[in-house]
Amino acid sequence: MTPKWRELADKLADQIKAGEYRPGEQLPHIRELVDAGEGSKSTVHAAYKALEAEGLVTSSRGHGTVVRQRVPLKRLGIDRYDKVKWRDGDEVAFIADRVASGRAYRRNEQTQTVSLVEAPPAASEAHGLPAGAEVYARARLVKEGEQPTHCLTSYYRPEHVEGTRLVDPTPGPAGRGGGFRVLYDAGYEIDHMKERIFARPATADESKLLQLSPGEAVVELHRTTYTADGTVVEFAIGVHAASRFAWEYKFQVPDSATDKGSPQ
């Protein structure tokens, strides 16, 4: 005989697949289903845990149980940094990902805080700064609707950004074209980048911030951004919910016999 919690889980799964509960939508609170006669509190809880284990929903304290986005966002590689997008237009990197994914966006889905801090070791190394040097940290949390997708903190030398919109904590990108346009206008045109990515378990704080299910992994990104003369103008650390992105790269295949001197 099928357990009551399994019957309820199958019923809810069918409703999710039929579109009765859409991606990003919250399922009823446990008490609501108990009151509707769907079972005891433990039955509903077990059903929700089963849906979570099957990848149909995510659950977090304070946000309830939410239907998971079925198709991951494209996280573009080189194309997301195309100068035409931010220098000549207003398509900052996270918006470029949404456009490529055919997904809606609002500029205020990026929130941020800005502070002058002692540079963490990785930022000091990237910028060539001594231990204890101060940098501006611009921390952003990006959401799709109510669901966070990733956080990103950029570290800048004060002399590069003081007096610019990059030290303005107003939510959303730093004006038209975002941070790269601000650097461009200040005389620091970005030329090449180095990105390093790796997967790891989420910390407790990251799970809470990104509303991750227990055991979910994250992809950590380290991005170093250079001008043509090799000056580092940004070092960034991003933490992405691994299940919410598909990383996509398109690039020219190199030929080291003819490409000597190209940035790596």
KOLNUMAR-929535 format. One record per residue (C-alpha): residue number from 1; residue in one letter; x negated, y, z negated. Coordinates in steps of 0.2 Angstrom, whole numbers. Example, Ala and Ser with C-alpha at 12.3 -4.5 7.8 and 13.67 -1.06 7.14 Angstrom:
# KOLNUMAR-929535
   i aa     X     Y     Z
   1  a   -62   -22   -39
   2  s   -68    -5   -36
//
This chain:
# KOLNUMAR-929535
   i aa     X     Y     Z
   1  m     0     0     0
   2  t    -7    17     5
   3  p   -11    28   -10
   4  k     0    44   -12
   5  w   -16    55   -10
   6  r   -20    47     7
   7  e    -3    49    13
   8  l    -3    68     9
   9  a   -21    70    16
  10  d   -15    62    33
  11  k     0    73    33
  12  l   -10    89    31
  13  a   -23    83    43
  14  d    -9    80    56
  15  q    -3    98    52
  16  i   -20   105    54
  17  k   -23    96    71
  18  a    -6   102    77
  19  g   -10   120    73
  20  e     2   122    59
  21  y   -13   128    48
  22  r   -25   138    59
  23  p   -44   139    57
  24  g   -48   151    43
  25  e   -30   150    36
  26  q   -29   145    17
  27  l   -19   129    13
  28  p    -6   130    -1
  29  h   -12   131   -19
  30  i   -11   114   -27
  31  r     3   120   -39
  32  e    13   125   -24
  33  l    12   107   -17
  34  v    16   100   -34
  35  d    31   110   -35
  36  a    36   105   -18
  37  g    36    87   -23
  38  e    21    81   -14
  39  g    13    73   -29
  40  s     4    76   -45
  41  k   -10    89   -47
  42  s   -22    74   -46
  43  t   -14    68   -30
  44  v   -15    85   -21
  45  h   -33    87   -28
  46  a   -38    70   -21
  47  a   -30    74    -4
  48  y   -39    91    -3
  49  k   -56    82    -7
  50  a   -53    69     6
  51  l   -49    83    19
  52  e   -65    92    14
  53  a   -75    76    15
  54  e   -68    74    33
  55  g   -74    91    38
  56  l   -57    98    41
  57  v   -57   111    26
  58  t   -69   120    15
  59  s   -65   123    -3
  60  s   -73   136   -15
  61  r   -69   144   -32
  62  g   -59   160   -30
  63  h   -55   157   -11
  64  g   -45   140   -12
  65  t   -45   128     2
  66  v   -47   135    20
  67  v   -46   126    37
  68  r   -63   125    44
  69  q   -67   133    61
  70  r   -66   119    73
  71  v   -79   126    86
  72  p   -95   133    79
  73  l  -100   150    84
  74  k  -114   152    97
  75  r  -129   159    89
  76  l  -138   165   104
  77  g  -157   165   105
  78  i  -166   178   117
  79  d  -150   184   125
  80  r  -143   192   108
  81  y  -157   204   108
  82  d  -155   210   126
  83  k  -159   229   125
  84  v  -145   233   137
  85  k  -133   227   123
  86  w  -139   238   109
  87  r  -149   252   118
  88  d  -137   256   132
  89  g  -121   249   123
  90  d  -115   245   106
  91  e  -116   226   105
  92  v  -127   222    90
  93  a  -133   204    88
  94  f  -119   197    77
  95  i  -106   205    90
  96  a  -116   197   104
  97  d  -113   180    96
  98  r   -95   183    95
  99  v   -93   189   113
 100  a  -102   174   119
 101  s   -91   163   109
 102  g   -75   171   115
 103  r   -71   176    97
 104  a   -64   192    90
 105  y   -74   203    79
 106  r   -72   219    68
 107  r   -87   230    65
 108  n   -83   230    46
 109  e   -85   211    45
 110  q  -103   216    41
 111  t  -105   223    24
 112  q  -122   229    17
 113  t  -132   235     2
 114  v  -148   245     4
 115  s  -161   247    -9
 116  l  -180   251   -12
 117  v  -188   235   -19
 118  e  -205   227   -22
 119  a  -208   217    -6
 120  p  -206   199    -8
 121  p  -222   189    -3
 122  a  -215   184    14
 123  a  -211   202    18
 124  s  -228   208    12
 125  e  -237   196    22
 126  a  -227   200    38
 127  h  -230   219    36
 128  g  -248   217    30
 129  l  -244   226    14
 130  p  -253   223    -3
 131  a  -244   214   -17
 132  g  -232   226   -26
 133  a  -229   238   -11
 134  e  -211   244    -9
 135  v  -200   241     6
 136  y  -182   245    10
 137  a  -171   230     9
 138  r  -155   230    20
 139  a  -145   215    15
 140  r  -130   211    25
 141  l  -116   198    23
 142  v  -107   194    39
 143  k   -89   187    39
 144  e   -77   180    53
 145  g   -61   185    46
 146  e   -62   181    27
 147  q   -75   167    29
 148  p   -93   172    28
 149  t  -104   165    42
 150  h  -121   171    36
 151  c  -131   184    26
 152  l  -147   193    33
 153  t  -159   204    23
 154  s  -171   215    33
 155  y  -186   223    26
 156  y  -194   239    32
 157  r  -209   250    28
 158  p  -202   266    21
 159  e  -211   277    33
 160  h  -202   269    47
 161  v  -184   271    41
 162  e  -183   285    28
 163  g  -171   298    33
 164  t  -162   286    46
 165  r  -146   277    46
 166  l  -155   261    41
 167  v  -155   267    23
 168  d  -137   272    23
 169  p  -127   258    14
 170  t  -110   262    24
 171  p  -102   245    28
 172  g  -105   239    46
 173  p  -119   241    59
 174  a  -130   256    57
 175  g  -121   267    69
 176  r  -120   264    88
 177  g  -132   250    94
 178  g  -136   245    76
 179  g  -153   244    68
 180  f  -163   241    83
 181  r  -156   257    91
 182  v  -160   267    75
 183  l  -178   260    77
 184  y  -179   265    95
 185  d  -173   282    92
 186  a  -186   284    78
 187  g  -200   280    91
 188  y  -201   261    87
 189  e  -195   252   102
 190  i  -194   233    99
 191  d  -204   223   111
 192  h  -206   205   105
 193  m  -201   194    91
 194  k  -206   178    82
 195  e  -192   167    74
 196  r  -194   152    63
 197  i  -179   142    57
 198  f  -177   127    46
 199  a  -163   118    37
 200  r  -162   115    19
 201  p  -149   112     5
 202  a  -140   128     0
 203  t  -143   135   -18
 204  a  -129   137   -30
 205  d  -128   156   -26
 206  e  -128   154    -8
 207  s  -114   141    -9
 208  k  -104   154   -18
 209  l  -108   168    -7
 210  l  -105   158     9
 211  q   -90   148     2
 212  l   -99   132     6
 213  s   -92   115     1
 214  p  -103   105   -11
 215  g  -118    97    -2
 216  e  -117   108    14
 217  a  -134   113    21
 218  v  -139   130    27
 219  v  -151   136    41
 220  e  -164   148    35
 221  l  -171   161    48
 222  h  -187   171    47
 223  r  -188   185    60
 224  t  -203   196    63
 225  t  -200   210    75
 226  y  -214   220    84
 227  t  -217   235    95
 228  a  -227   233   111
 229  d  -243   238   101
 230  g  -240   224    88
 231  t  -233   235    74
 232  v  -221   225    63
 233  v  -205   236    61
 234  e  -194   223    53
 235  f  -196   206    44
 236  a  -179   198    41
 237  i  -173   182    31
 238  g  -156   175    36
 239  v  -146   161    28
 240  h  -133   153    40
 241  a  -120   141    35
 242  a  -126   126    46
 243  s  -109   120    51
 244  r  -103   136    57
 245  f  -116   139    71
 246  a  -122   131    86
 247  w  -139   138    90
 248  e  -142   141   109
 249  y  -158   146   118
 250  k  -161   151   136
 251  f  -179   156   141
 252  q  -191   155   155
 253  v  -202   140   155
 254  p  -220   146   151
 255  d  -235   142   161
 256  s  -250   146   150
 257  a  -262   145   165
 258  t  -254   162   172
 259  d  -246   169   156
 260  k  -262   173   146
 261  g  -259   187   134
 262  s  -241   185   133
 263  p  -234   187   115
 264  q  -230   171   106
//
